[in-house]
Amino acid sequence: MVSLPRLVVAAASSGAGKTTVATGLMAALTARGLRVSGHKVGPDYIDPSHHAVATGRPGRNLDPFLVGEALIGPLFLHGARGADIAVVEGVMGLFDGRGATDEASTAHLARLLDAPVVMVVDASAQSRSVAALVHGFTTFDLRVRIAGVILNRVASPRHEQLLREALAGSGVPVLGALHRDPALSTPSRHLGLVPAPERMRETQATVHRLAAAVAAAVDLEAVLTVARLAPPLAATPWSPHDAVGKPTVGRPVVAVAGGAAFTFSYTETSELLTAAGADVVTVDPLRDEALPERTRALVLGGGFPEVHAADLTANAGLRAAVAALAASGGRVHAECAGLLYLTRELDGHPMCGVLSARARMTDRLTIGYREVTGPDGVVVRGHEFHRTACDPPAGPRPAWRLADGRAEGFRDSGVVASYLHVHPAGSPRLAAALVGAA
């Protein structure tokens, strides 16, 4: 049993201000000298990058679909090791999960962590109705404990007074009220917020403003009291070493793509590769003209190569090095952005040419969880999130087969490339196999 104060920040829908409030809480509590661990429900890579700026610790994802219910507690305790408090940002509306169920929803995660929930309410177009909203969410599923409300986008002191009076008899305390402030917004693009590493100086300034705004508008002592309502958690911290087993000898170098074009990577990726026996080195395809010395495997995660396509093309040295690694039998694992980087071209810009496909931006958003089967018959869970397409969409030897039998991605010698994002803790054998093959 592990005692750790914790809370989940939720809302009635997307766009209510969960990221603003959760990141602000993390930053404000950190500014008070607390060690804060930030977590995100679901597969989103971008919000955790802002959490990392707010806390000074790696952002972590918690997704019951990708890793299984049994791993949520252990992964949570692993990421929160040494923390004084953990703040978990929810996803979409509180009860919105996979399909018409609440699987992998914020409510599902709150139940698995036995954590109290703080509701963020967008009050911009309501007054007394806020009480009906909170009442409905509080009574919908009694297994979820809504322990407080933070009002967001409040128009004026009079508006705040009306909202507080409406909620006075609800039994749910108002922990704070943030008034409208355009200075607290963060830039977005076609897949959500701009990742923090792409605009670090601006992100740091925004997080500083969020910390100040939350500290002034929210009763942080009351928030801490809510977090302390969480009972001891019956779980043992996850161990990457236990997950991969005996490490490979020889310490092969595994390069992991980073930099502004490849910002989507779960923290556990490098942890598992290291535990499996690799020397993990970051390579920036925008700046580094060669792979690290002795590189025998390359991991190309997600990101926004379409935004940086011209600069990726300009770095001909690294594109040639990646192609040479693949041709020599080196292992290359590519997900989404990594897939695009390996194609012949992206929107007319030459890429590495490892795959015969061409890629382009589209107007269609492809998003959702996937359950796929590899050539060895092993089932893997992942997710897709992109506005691009490849022609052809799969090679003669696809990386995966979807549940409906369709081919997905490319597999050739040591190269595996597809749109599928996989959480490594849910499939640790993939990291162990990559290092072993390297």
Secondary structure, DSSP 8 states (H G I E B T S, - for coil): -B---EEEEEESSTTSSHHHHHHHHHHHHHHTT--EEEEEESS-SHHHHHHHHHHSS--EEE-HHHH-GGGHHHHHHHHTTT-SEEEEE--SSTT--STTS-TTSHHHHHHHHT--EEEEEE-TT-STHHHHHHHHHHHH-TTS-EEEEEEEEE--HHHHHHHHHHHTTSS--EEEEEE--GGG---EETTEE--GGGGHHHHHHHHHHHHHHHHHHB-HHHHHHHHTTS--B------HHHHH-S--TT--EEEEE-STT--B--HHHHHHHHHTT-EEEEE-TTT-SS--TTEEEEEE-BS-TTTSHHHHHH-HHHHHHHHHHHHTT-EEEEETHHHHHHSSEETTEE---SSS-EEEEEEEEEEEEEEEE-TTS-EEEEEEEEEEEEESSB-SS-SEEETTS-EEBEEETTEEEES-B--TTT-HHHHHHHHHH-
